Amino acid sequence: MTGTSLRVMTFNLRYGTAQDGDNSWVYRREAALKLVAQQDPDVLGVQEALAAQVDELRAILPEHDVLGAGREDGLRGGEHSAIFTRRSKLGLREGGTRWISNEPLKPGSLAFEARNTRVFTWGEFFLSSGRRVLLVNCHLDHESADAQLMGAQHMLALIHERNELPAIVTGDFNCEPNDPPVSLFVQHGFVDARPASGPFGTFNNFEPHHVDGVEIDHILATPSWQISNVTIDRSTYGDRAISDHFPVIADLALGLSH
């Protein structure tokens, strides 16, 4: 792939301390890390990653840098919506984590109606070609439609603040394509990267053959990106799902600047 082409992956890992019985992280860890290594993304947006899981990913992705903070304290506490980027292709100019609330720079702050703290991580990067791009990765609320929409609005506001750079947004939106948060991005010109044909389900609830679940994990891109080879990786280990979400992967190539 060229310097203006990126393999992008979004993956909700399911947090490492969840009491999931035979589906707990200790049993899935090796398969999950192997899946990521095999896909070898230039950009990886993860959701629900605790600090220890971020560290494990960092160990198998030595050519990548990582951006993002724990949602509870802005350091290592709680789940991360981290972005891993291949340093030979992307160099960070500036970025950080924002909270989906009325106080987006206050660690641990909550949106109205939301029971869980929610964040998105963003970064403005230089490509090896010298062009600048914006990457955003999120995990939106699973219950409150208002909090979901607030997250989409906050991300779009940041994208507009950054001079409308070519942007890629990854994440677990907890929303399907026709729901307001994803629709809002489409209304602002973003393209929802989807496989050429179904099934499109990305949430499997640890049922590896449940391919018709809700389509809530998305890669969204501004029209300046050419999208190809979109897949939903439904790999298993034995007869078990690697996570309760299937990851989505796409190749994105940046068109000529105007």
ChimeraX attribute file (.defattr): number of C-alpha atoms within 10 A of each C-alpha:
attribute: neighborCount
match mode: 1-to-1
recipient: residues
	/A:1	10
	/A:2	10
	/A:3	15
	/A:4	19
	/A:5	18
	/A:6	23
	/A:7	20
	/A:8	24
	/A:9	29
	/A:10	28
	/A:11	28
	/A:12	23
	/A:13	23
	/A:14	22
	/A:15	21
	/A:16	19
	/A:17	12
	/A:18	10
	/A:19	10
	/A:20	12
	/A:21	9
	/A:22	10
	/A:23	18
	/A:24	17
	/A:25	22
	/A:26	11
	/A:27	13
	/A:28	19
	/A:29	19
	/A:30	13
	/A:31	18
	/A:32	21
	/A:33	18
	/A:34	13
	/A:35	18
	/A:36	17
	/A:37	13
	/A:38	9
	/A:39	14
	/A:40	15
	/A:41	22
	/A:42	21
	/A:43	25
	/A:44	25
	/A:45	31
	/A:46	29
	/A:47	26
	/A:48	23
	/A:49	24
	/A:50	24
	/A:51	20
	/A:52	13
	/A:53	21
	/A:54	21
	/A:55	13
	/A:56	15
	/A:57	22
	/A:58	15
	/A:59	12
	/A:60	13
	/A:61	19
	/A:62	10
	/A:63	13
	/A:64	21
	/A:65	17
	/A:66	20
	/A:67	19
	/A:68	27
	/A:69	26
	/A:70	22
	/A:71	27
	/A:72	20
	/A:73	13
	/A:74	20
	/A:75	13
	/A:76	16
	/A:77	15
	/A:78	18
	/A:79	26
	/A:80	33
	/A:81	31
	/A:82	29
	/A:83	28
	/A:84	24
	/A:85	25
	/A:86	19
	/A:87	17
	/A:88	13
	/A:89	20
	/A:90	26
	/A:91	18
	/A:92	18
	/A:93	12
	/A:94	12
	/A:95	16
	/A:96	16
	/A:97	26
	/A:98	26
	/A:99	24
	/A:100	33
	/A:101	22
	/A:102	13
	/A:103	13
	/A:104	18
	/A:105	14
	/A:106	17
	/A:107	23
	/A:108	21
	/A:109	21
	/A:110	20
	/A:111	22
	/A:112	13
	/A:113	12
	/A:114	19
	/A:115	12
	/A:116	16
	/A:117	20
	/A:118	29
	/A:119	33
	/A:120	30
	/A:121	25
	/A:122	26
	/A:123	21
	/A:124	22
	/A:125	20
	/A:126	17
	/A:127	19
	/A:128	15
	/A:129	11
	/A:130	13
	/A:131	15
	/A:132	17
	/A:133	21
	/A:134	23
	/A:135	22
	/A:136	27
	/A:137	30
	/A:138	32
	/A:139	27
	/A:140	29
	/A:141	26
	/A:142	16
	/A:143	13
	/A:144	16
	/A:145	18
	/A:146	15
	/A:147	22
	/A:148	25
	/A:149	21
	/A:150	20
	/A:151	26
	/A:152	21
	/A:153	16
	/A:154	18
	/A:155	22
	/A:156	18
	/A:157	11
	/A:158	15
	/A:159	21
	/A:160	11
	/A:161	10
	/A:162	14
	/A:163	9
	/A:164	13
	/A:165	17
	/A:166	21
	/A:167	22
	/A:168	23
	/A:169	26
	/A:170	29
	/A:171	27
	/A:172	29
	/A:173	25
	/A:174	22
	/A:175	22
	/A:176	18
	/A:177	19
	/A:178	10
	/A:179	15
	/A:180	17
	/A:181	23
	/A:182	23
	/A:183	18
	/A:184	17
	/A:185	21
	/A:186	17
	/A:187	10
	/A:188	10
	/A:189	14
	/A:190	21
	/A:191	21
	/A:192	18
	/A:193	21
	/A:194	22
	/A:195	16
	/A:196	11
	/A:197	8
	/A:198	11
	/A:199	13
	/A:200	19
	/A:201	18
	/A:202	27
	/A:203	24
	/A:204	20
	/A:205	13
	/A:206	16
	/A:207	17
	/A:208	20
	/A:209	13
	/A:210	16
	/A:211	18
	/A:212	13
	/A:213	16
	/A:214	17
	/A:215	22
	/A:216	20
	/A:217	28
	/A:218	28
	/A:219	26
	/A:220	23
	/A:221	23
	/A:222	20
	/A:223	15
	/A:224	18
	/A:225	22
	/A:226	15
	/A:227	22
	/A:228	16
	/A:229	13
	/A:230	20
	/A:231	20
	/A:232	22
	/A:233	16
	/A:234	19
	/A:235	17
	/A:236	18
	/A:237	14
	/A:238	8
	/A:239	10
	/A:240	16
	/A:241	23
	/A:242	29
	/A:243	28
	/A:244	19
	/A:245	29
	/A:246	28
	/A:247	27
	/A:248	25
	/A:249	26
	/A:250	21
	/A:251	20
	/A:252	22
	/A:253	18
	/A:254	20
	/A:255	13
	/A:256	8
	/A:257	7
	/A:258	3
